[in-house]
Amino acid sequence: MARTYQPPQAPLMRGFFMELMIMSTFLTPDEIRELTGIARGKAGKTREMLQAAALRTMKIPFYLNAVGRPIVTRHSIEGQAIPEVSTATWEPAFSHG
């Protein structure tokens, strides 16, 4: 029976790269803390409530996930250009007749 080559399995590395890929889409909680300057709640408000208010003040787009944590896309922070939508309109070709 012939054996085929099996690359070494590295479940930790696979998990690491998958986590890295997921983390690169959204800012981490530490990055949101650094961005807003808010590390803990105060005056009866949670950290997440204060961070959301700070993000609104900074006009940074975000949404709240199911547990109320502000989620910010990395794309909105890095300032990558958004492709412009073409404004060209279609006009019918009338026959010259």
C-alpha positions, 0 to 999 in steps of 0.5 A: 500500500503506497503512502501519500505525503501528509504535511505536518498538522499544526492545529495551533498555527491554523487557529492562529492564522484564522484568528489573525485573519478575523482580527484583521477585519475588526479592531480588537477591544484593546485597539478600541480602548486605545482609540477612545482612551476609555478603559473602564466605566464610570458614573454608572455607565459601562466601558462599552457605553462610554466607548460608543459615545466617544466613537459617535463624537469622533464620527467613527462608524461602528455597530454594537454587537449582541453583548453591547460591545462597539465593533469598528471595522479596520477599513474605517480607521485606516482611511482606505479610499472607497471606490467611487460609484459611476454616475454615467447614465444610460441613454437609448440610441435612437435611429436617425430616420 
